[in-house]
Amino acid sequence: MTNTKADATVVHCSLGLPGQIDAFEFARRGRTQAGVFSVHRLQRLLDGLEDQPSVELVELNDAPEAPGLVRYVLVGQLNASGRPQLVLRVQTKLLLECQRCLGPMMLSIDRQTAFDLVRREADLGEESFDEDSIDEPEKLVGSRQFDVLDLIEDELILEVPYVPRHEQCTDMAETESDDSEDDVGEARPSPFAVLEQLKSKR
Ligand SMILES: [Zn+2]
């Protein structure tokens, strides 16, 4: 027995890249789109990042626990004043290099942003700076051929820190005090090798 009507709130997740949408139509009709795809499709994001793991997506439920995948949900709706709005949630895990210990660092991203759609670039400029405007939706120029993938990529790029750092580097507590900075022209030891050394000292 299928009761698809009752399940209307369930978001069906699809594999693959989001296509283009008519942004205003999408919002007016309250549409929802969700999916999972490989982070390797986001070339602007990957520019300058470490190599990201490649994952073959077997089960949708794994995403985005497996690094290398991006999951998104796009919801169209009308805001309180009846204007078309898009709400985008993106989740992924990126492999970065900590700029303090140069060890690998996994960054979990879970970002949700509401965008009020406007017709023209000229309409973007009227941001108000009231005290409570911080939580106000951003404005976004919508179009009939709106590129969802582009928006997802923009959102992820905003989450990548300029100088990524572990909150606490694993092997720094020991090395910070002694200033033996003899890494001139020498290959840096891998953080795991250092860990092994620390262990064997005991
Ligand atoms: Zn670190």
Residues whose N, C-alpha, C, O or C-beta is under 5 A from the ligand:
A	BS01	ZN	C98 R100 C101 L102 H166 C169
